[in-house]
C-alpha cells in the first residue's frame, strides 16, 4: 500500500506533468505548438476514389430516385363534410334569482354596496346600459331610501345622466353567489 502511495505521488513528475504554484509558474517551454492543416495548407493531392470492386451494391448515384416499393397509387378519402347548426348573434343573461328596482347613488369607495351578502353577482341596468358587478360592501342604510351605492365610474357608465347628477333609477338583477 505504501509503495502504491509513493508511486502515485511520484507519477506527475515521471509523466512530465506540471503543476503550477504561486512560487513556481509553468515554464513556457512546456507548451508545444500544434499545426493543423487548413485548406490553404494542403497539397494538391486528392483522395483516390473507391474502386468499383469495393463499392456497395446499394450505392446511390446522383440520379437515383427513391421508391417505397408500392406499385399502385394510394387514394386518400375525401374529407367528411361537417354541418354546423345555425347560430344567431344574440346574447342573453341566464334568469336571475330575483330583480329589484330602486334608486342608485355613487360614492368614491371603489366598491359596490347593497344590503345583500358579499360575493353576490349582480347586473345593474340603467338608462345607458348594464354592467355586471360583485357586491363587496354592505349598505346603503334602509332609512336613506337607496337600493345601491356604486363606484363613481360605474354609476356614470349606466346612468346616462350629466356629471352633476347624484341619483338615478336602476334595475338590479341578483344572480347569487357563484
C-alpha positions as CSV (number, residue, x, y, z in Angstrom):
1,X,0.0,0.0,0.0
2,X,2.8,2.3,0.9
3,X,4.5,1.5,-2.4
4,X,1.3,2.5,-4.3
5,X,1.1,5.8,-2.5
6,X,4.7,6.6,-3.3
7,X,4.2,5.7,-6.9
8,X,1.1,7.9,-7.2
9,X,3.0,10.8,-5.6
10,X,5.9,10.5,-8.0
11,X,3.7,9.9,-11.1
12,X,3.2,13.5,-12.2
13,X,7.0,14.0,-12.2
14,X,7.6,10.8,-14.1
15,X,4.9,11.6,-16.7
16,X,6.3,15.0,-17.3
17,X,3.1,16.6,-15.8
18,X,3.5,20.1,-14.5
19,X,1.5,21.7,-11.7
20,X,1.8,25.4,-11.2
21,X,2.0,27.2,-7.9
22,X,2.5,30.9,-7.0
23,X,6.2,30.3,-6.3
24,X,6.8,28.0,-9.4
25,X,4.8,29.0,-12.5
26,X,4.7,26.7,-15.6
27,X,7.5,27.2,-17.9
28,X,6.5,28.4,-21.4
29,X,8.8,25.7,-22.9
30,X,6.3,23.0,-21.6
31,X,3.8,24.1,-24.2
32,X,4.1,22.8,-27.8
33,X,2.6,24.4,-30.8
34,X,0.3,22.1,-32.8
35,X,-0.2,22.9,-36.5
36,X,-3.5,21.8,-38.1
37,X,-3.6,21.7,-41.9
38,X,-6.2,24.1,-43.3
39,X,-7.5,24.0,-46.9
40,X,-4.8,26.5,-47.9
41,X,-2.0,24.4,-46.4
42,X,-2.9,21.1,-48.0
43,X,-1.2,19.8,-51.0
44,X,-2.9,19.4,-54.4
45,X,-3.2,15.7,-54.0
46,X,-6.8,14.4,-54.0
47,X,-8.2,11.4,-52.2
48,X,-8.5,8.5,-54.5
49,X,-12.0,7.3,-55.4
50,X,-13.2,4.0,-54.3
51,X,-12.6,1.2,-56.8
52,X,-15.8,-0.2,-58.3
53,X,-14.8,-3.6,-56.9
54,X,-15.0,-2.2,-53.4
55,X,-18.3,-0.3,-54.0
56,X,-21.5,-1.4,-52.3
57,X,-24.4,-3.0,-54.2
58,X,-26.7,-0.4,-52.7
59,X,-24.6,2.6,-53.6
60,X,-26.7,5.6,-54.6
61,X,-25.9,7.5,-57.8
62,X,-26.6,11.2,-58.2
63,X,-29.6,10.5,-60.5
64,X,-31.1,7.8,-58.2
65,X,-34.8,8.1,-57.2
66,X,-36.3,6.7,-54.0
67,X,-39.3,4.4,-54.0
68,X,-41.2,2.8,-51.1
69,X,-42.0,-0.3,-53.2
70,X,-45.7,0.4,-53.7
71,X,-46.7,-0.2,-57.3
72,X,-50.1,1.4,-57.1
73,X,-51.1,4.9,-56.3
74,X,-52.6,5.5,-52.9
75,X,-56.0,7.2,-53.0
76,X,-56.8,9.2,-49.9
77,X,-60.5,9.5,-48.9
78,X,-62.1,12.9,-49.2
79,X,-62.8,15.0,-46.1
80,X,-66.0,14.3,-44.3
81,X,-68.5,17.2,-44.7
82,X,-69.4,18.8,-41.4
83,X,-72.7,20.6,-40.9
84,X,-73.0,23.1,-38.0
85,X,-76.2,24.3,-36.5
86,X,-77.1,27.9,-37.3
87,X,-76.2,30.3,-34.5
88,X,-77.8,33.7,-34.1
89,X,-75.7,36.6,-33.0
90,X,-77.6,37.2,-29.8
91,X,-76.6,37.4,-26.2
92,X,-78.7,36.6,-23.2
93,X,-78.3,36.5,-19.4
94,X,-79.3,33.5,-17.5
95,X,-82.5,34.1,-15.5
96,X,-81.8,36.0,-12.2
97,X,-82.9,34.7,-8.8
98,X,-84.8,37.9,-8.3
99,X,-84.9,41.5,-9.6
100,X,-85.0,44.8,-7.6
101,X,-85.8,48.3,-8.8
102,X,-84.9,51.5,-7.0
103,X,-82.6,54.4,-6.7
104,X,-78.8,54.3,-7.0
105,X,-76.2,56.7,-5.9
106,X,-72.4,56.9,-6.2
107,X,-69.6,57.1,-3.7
108,X,-65.8,57.0,-4.1
109,X,-65.0,53.9,-2.0
110,X,-64.3,51.8,-5.1
111,X,-66.9,49.2,-4.1
112,X,-70.4,48.2,-4.9
113,X,-72.7,48.3,-1.8
114,X,-76.1,46.6,-1.3
115,X,-77.9,45.1,1.6
116,X,-77.3,41.5,0.3
117,X,-74.4,39.1,1.1
118,X,-70.9,40.0,-0.1
119,X,-69.8,38.0,-3.1
120,X,-73.2,38.0,-4.8
121,X,-73.1,38.5,-8.5
122,X,-75.5,41.3,-9.7
123,X,-76.3,43.0,-13.0
124,X,-77.1,46.7,-12.7
125,X,-79.1,48.3,-15.6
126,X,-79.8,52.0,-16.1
127,X,-80.7,54.3,-18.9
128,X,-77.3,54.0,-20.6
129,X,-76.7,50.2,-20.2
130,X,-75.9,47.4,-17.9
131,X,-72.8,46.2,-16.0
132,X,-72.0,43.1,-14.1
133,X,-70.5,43.5,-10.6
134,X,-69.9,41.6,-7.4
135,X,-71.3,43.0,-4.2
136,X,-68.3,43.7,-1.9
137,X,-69.6,46.2,0.6
138,X,-72.8,46.4,2.8
139,X,-75.1,49.4,2.5
140,X,-76.7,51.9,2.0
141,X,-78.9,52.2,5.0
142,X,-82.6,51.4,4.7
143,X,-83.5,54.8,6.1
144,X,-81.9,56.6,3.1
145,X,-84.3,55.1,0.6
146,X,-81.5,54.0,-1.8
147,X,-81.2,50.5,-3.2
148,X,-77.4,50.5,-4.1
149,X,-74.3,52.6,-3.8
150,X,-71.9,52.3,-6.7
151,X,-68.4,53.3,-7.5
152,X,-68.5,56.7,-9.4
153,X,-67.2,55.4,-12.8
154,X,-69.8,52.5,-12.7
155,X,-72.6,54.9,-11.8
156,X,-72.0,57.3,-14.8
157,X,-71.5,54.3,-17.1
158,X,-75.0,53.1,-16.6
159,X,-77.0,56.2,-15.7
160,X,-76.8,58.2,-18.9
161,X,-77.1,61.4,-16.9
162,X,-75.0,64.6,-16.6
163,X,-72.0,64.7,-14.3
164,X,-73.8,66.8,-11.7
165,X,-76.4,64.2,-11.1
166,X,-76.3,62.2,-7.8
167,X,-79.2,59.7,-8.1
168,X,-80.6,57.6,-10.9
169,X,-83.2,54.8,-11.3
170,X,-81.8,51.3,-11.8
171,X,-82.9,47.7,-12.0
172,X,-80.7,45.2,-10.2
173,X,-80.8,41.5,-11.2
174,X,-79.5,39.3,-8.5
175,X,-77.8,36.0,-9.6
176,X,-76.4,34.7,-6.3
177,X,-73.0,33.7,-5.1
178,X,-71.0,31.7,-7.7
